[in-house]
Amino acid sequence: MNHLPRMNCGIPAKRIRGYQAMAERPPPWSFFCIRTYASSSIMDLARIFQVDFHHRVRFTQDAFAPDNETLASVCSDGQHRRMIAFIDAGVHKAHPDVGERLANYLGSRAKIGDQVPELKMIEVVSGGEEAKNSNDVCEQVMAATDRYGIDRKSFVLAIGGGAMLDAVGLGATLAHRGVRLIRMPTTTLAMDDAAMGVKNGINKFGKKNFCGAFSVPWAVIADAQFLTTLTDQQFLSGFSEAIKIGCLKDPSLFKLIEQSAAKIVARDLATAMPIIQRSAQLHLDHITQGDDAFELKEARPLDFGHWAAHKLESMSSYAIAHGDAVAIGIALDCEYAVRTKMLSQSDSTRIIACLRSLRLPTWHPLLSQTDQLLRGLEEFREHLGGRMNITLLRSIGESTEVHQIDSGIVAASVKALAP
């Protein structure tokens, strides 16, 4: 038996540890053995290995101001690099000068001596769920990567909402098996949840995120200025993910959202930003410290409320926004947990009232198509792999996993939510 040292390519910061073949942390030394057979051409090998990733997240204000070091600091490594940038069409409509501001920013930082990338191209692409409903955006990214000679250590910058970040991220992941991706989220939901993840993907076969890959972004830069031009619906819908993570992990955050609802609805960023940032931190910490960044295990607690949400989105041909669908899914799962004696009626009432206080929906007529809705359970199980795992609440701040869902109780829960 030979003994080989474990390979550790670490950066001493917040890291994500990924393992192949086993989800558990490897011992101080990884072992392999070669079994000897009568025929020397047969060999049986196994390895456990570790790769460390660095997940950089920065919140800032006016990221393209020449004196703001945030973007320059994450893409300057002392070498000549290139960059291609993609802008969500909705962002470009609200901020038509964003491309010019990016180019001026990089030029200004270069003049003061920063080794910033050479900006080769800026392209406007579809935003919203349209970006994920075809291969177009993904292929645009790969084509531009080829056309402008973007190597694996150069950068793809994506400026947009969560769906657009997913589609651009998939293109960046597939090109050269991974180009450095910088996400610049521009919506509440992208900032407090989606951009923190290590996944990307597009919809296929009428199923949410059917095609995708795991890939850690090079950096995430959230600029609060982009939130000022969102519609009220776009701004508020992202708070469903903050409510979700508060219910799962931080009762004090949930209470803060309850108490701050009126100011959030009034678009008071001084009140909203600490909530958005805390939600982002909790999502990031779960991914980087939860020992399952690449979802090798069965449970996915961050998907509380999502089995119904994903199905409602596809049933509506994605007319229901993801944040709104999550709000409905949370309400449905709370009603279900009450009926199965897991969650108290008082906690469920608080959660549903909190959703409604932020003008988030807790009902949609498509819920009444219960048979079709319940097909989402099997689709969710397939996406997870293995047996069914649905996260439900025991209380605000405590959750559990269940492995089967009673269709009759789902129907009763739907009826309870109906206006």
N, C-alpha and C positions, 0 to 999 in steps of 0.2 A: 504494500500500500504506500502510495506517495502522498506527501503533505504539501499543499500549496498555500501560500498566504492569500487571504481575501483581498481582492482588488478594491480600493476605495479611492474614487476620483472626486474628493469632496471639496466644497467651498464652505468655509466656516461661517455659515449664516443659516437662515431658515431654509430647510432642505426637505425635499420629498424623496423618500427611499423607495425604490422599485425593485422587486425581485422576480426572477424567472424561476418557474418550476415550484417554488414554495412561497407562501405569503409570510411565513414567520421570519423573524430576524435571524440571520445566519450566526453560527457560533464564531468565536474568534478566528478559527481556521476553517476554511472550506475543504472538504475531503472529496476525493474521487477514487474509485477503484476500478481496476480492469479485471474482468473475470476471464480466466483462461479456459478455453474450450479445446476439444480435440482438433478442430480446425482453427488455425491462427488467424483466419480472415474474419472471425466473429469477435465483436467487441461491444461491451455494454458500458456506456459512460453516463455520468450525471454530475451536474455542477449546481452550486448555489452561488449567485453573485449579486453584487450590490452596485447601483449607480446612484450618485447623488445629484440632485438638480437644485438650481437656485431660482427661486420665484420672487421676483422683485415687483413690489407694488408701491406706487407713489401717488398721493393725492396732492393736487396743486391748484393754483388759480392763474388763469391766463398763461397757459403753457407755452404759447408762441411769442410772448413778450421777449425781446432780445436779452433782457437781464435775468430771465428765468433759466436756471441751469438744469432743470429736471430732465428734459429730453436729451440734451447734450451729454449729461452724465451717464446715461444708460447705453448710449450708442457710440461712445468714444473709447476705444481701446488701444489707441496709439498706432493703429494701422489704417491704411487707406481702404475704406469700405464703400459700398454703394447702397443706395436705398431706392425702393419704389414705394409709392404711397397710393392707397385706395381710400376713397371718401364715399361714405353712404350718401345716396342721392338726396335723402331727406335732410341730412346735415348740410349738404351743399346748398340746398334751397334756402335753409335758414341762415347759413353763414357762407354766402357766395365768395367771400374773400379768403376762405380757410386755406386753400391751396397756395395762394400768393403769400399769405402770412407764414405758412410753413417754409416756403422757399426763402423768404426774407430772413426768417429766424436762423435757418442753417447757414445762410450767407453771413449774417452778423456774427454768429458764433465762430465761424471759420476765420473771420477777420481779426478776432481777438486771440486766436491761437488754438482754439479747440479743434481736435482732430475728428470733426463730425463727418458723417457719410456724404458722399456725392449724390445729390438727388437726381435720379435719372428720369423719373416719370411720375406724374400724378394722374390718376384715372378715377372718374366717378362711376360707381357701380350701384346696382339695385340695393335698396335697403328693406328693412322689415322682413316678414316671412317670405316675400317674393325672392329674396336672396338665397333662401334655402330650398325653394321648391323646384329648382333645376340645377344642372351642373354648370350653368353659365359663369357665375362669379368665380367658382373654384377654377374653371378652365382659363378665365381671364388672368387670374393670378399666376398660374403655371406658364401661360404663354408669355406674359411680361417678364417673368423670371428668366425664361430662356432668351427672350429678345434683348434684354438689357444686361445680360451677363451677370446675373445676381448669383453669387456663390453661397455656400452654406454659412459663411461667416458675415455675409451682408444681411441687409434688413428689408423686411416687408412691414410697412406701417399701415395699420388698419384703423380708420377713424370712423366710428359709427356705433349703431345699436347692437344689441346682443346677437341677433340673427345674422347680421352682416359680418360681425366678428367671427362667428362660427364658420361661415362660408369661406371667407378670406383665409381663416386659420387652416381650414382643410387644404386649400391650395398651397399654402406655405409649408404645410406638413408633408405633402406629397412631393413637391418639387425638391429634387436632390435628396429625398428622404428627410427633409427638414431644413428650412431656412429660418434664420432668427426672426421671430414675429414680435412686434411691439403692438400691443393693443391700446387704443385710446378710446375707451367707452364714452358714449355721449348721452346715454339715457340712465334714468334711475335704476332700472333693473340691471342694466349692464354693469353699472358701477357697484351696486350692492350685492351682486351675485354672479352673473354670467361671466364677466371678465376675470373673476378670481379662479375659475375652473381650469382644468388641464385637459379639457375635451374640446373637440370641434366636430362639425358635421353638417349634413344636409338631410332633407326629408326625401323619402323614396317609398314607392309602393303604398302611398297613403299613410305612412307611418313616420312619426316624429323621430328625427335623428337616426334613421335606419343606417345610413352610411356615415362613417366618421372614424376618428382615430384619437388616441390620447397623445397629447403633445404639450409640454410645459412652455408657456410663452417666455420670450426673452425678458420682457418687462410689460407692466401695465401702468399706464399713466392716466389718471382720472382728473379731468379739468372741470371744476364745478361750473365754469362759465357756460358750458354747453347746455346745462340744465335750464337755463333761463329762457330758452326759446322753444322748449317742449310745449305741447298742448297740455291742458290740465289732465286729460286721460293718460297721456304718455308719462307725465310726471308722477301721478298717483299710483298707477298700476304696478310700478316697481316695488312699492312698499309691501306688496303681498309677500315678497321673498324676505323682507325684514321681519314681518310678523311671523312667518314660518320659522326662521332661525331663532327668533326670540322664544317662540313656543317650544322649540326643541332644546335650546341650550342656555338661554339667558332670560329668566323671568323679569329681571330689572329692565332689560331692553324692551320687553313687551309692555311693561308698565309705563315706561317712558313714551312709547308710541301711543298708548291709550291717552296719556295726559297731554300729549302734544298734537293730537289729531287736528284740532281747529287751526293751529298755526301751520301745520303741514299743508292742509287744504288751501290755506291762504298763500302758499308758496314762500314761506319764510325760510330762506336757506340757512340762516343762522341756527334755526331749530332743526331743520331737516338734515343738514350735512353730518352732524355728529351721529345721527341714527344710521344714515347711509354708510358712514365709515365704520361704525361698530358692526353692522351687518356684514360688510366686506371682510372685516377682520375675523369674524366668527366663521365665515365660509372658508377663508384662507387657512385658518388654524385647523379646521376639520380636515381639509385636504392635505395639508403638509404635516400634521401631527397625528392624524387618525389612523395611520398604518394601513391605509387602503386607497391611496391616491388613484390607482389605476383600476379600481373596482374588481379585484380578483375574488373578493368574498361575495357572499350573497346579499348582505344587508346594504341598503343605500338610504340612510336616514335623512340625507339632505333632499330626498325626493318625497318627503311628506306632502300629501296633497296632490302629487303629480300623476298618479296613475289615471285618475279621472281627468285631470287637466290636459294631459297629452291626447287622450281620446276625444275630448271636447274640441280641441283645436282641429284635429283631423276631420271630425264630424262636421265642423262648420266650414271646411275648406280654408281653415286658418283665418276666418273672419274674426274669431275671438282672439284677442291679444293674449300672449303667454301669461302676463301678469294677472290679467283678469281671470283666465282659466285656472290659475293657481289659487286665486282667492276662492273661486267656486269649489275647487277640489279640497281646500282646507275646510271649508264649511261642511261639505259632505262627509269628510272623514271624521270631523268632530261629532256630527249627528250620529254617525255609525258607532263611534266609540262610546257615546252615551248609552245607546241601545244595547251594547254588549257589556255594559257595566264596567268599562275601563275608565272613562272620563266622567267627572261630575257634571251635572247639568249646569251648575254655576260657572265652571270654567268654560264650558262650551258656549254659554250665553255671552261671556266676556269676549271670547275670541271672535264670535260672529258679529257682536256689536262693534268691536274694534275695526273689523273689515269694513263694515257699513259706514262707520264714522269717517273713513277715508274715501268714501264714495266708491268703494270696490264692490263688484257684484257678488252675490251669494246664490244666484239663481240664473238659469238660462233655460228656455223652453226645450232645448235638446236633451236636458237631463231626463225628461219624461220618456225618452226613447231608451228605456232601461236595458232592454236586451242588447241593443247595439253598444250602449255605454259599457256594459259588463264585458264585452269582448276586449275592451282595453286592459282587463286584468291579465289575460293570456298574452297579449302583446307586450305588456309590461314585464311579465315573467320571462318571456323570450329574450327581451332586451337585457334583463339582469343576468340570465343564465341560471340553471339549477332550479330549485324549488321556489315557489312564490314567497316573496318577502314584502309585506306592506307595513310601513311605519305608521303607528297610531299613538295618540297621546294617552298617558295616564294622568297627567296634570300639566299645567303650564311649567315647562322646564324639565319634564321627564317623559320619555317615550319608550315604546316597546315594539317588537316585531310580531306580526301574526302571519300565518302561513296558509290561511284559507279565508275567504270572504263569503258571507251568507247573502245570496242574491235577494232573498226576501227582506232582509234587514236593510240592504242598499235601497230597495224600492221604498221602504218605509221612511228612510232618511231623506230620500228625494222628495217625498210627499211633505215632509216636515218643513223643507226649505221653500216649498212653492208659495208664492204670494197669495 
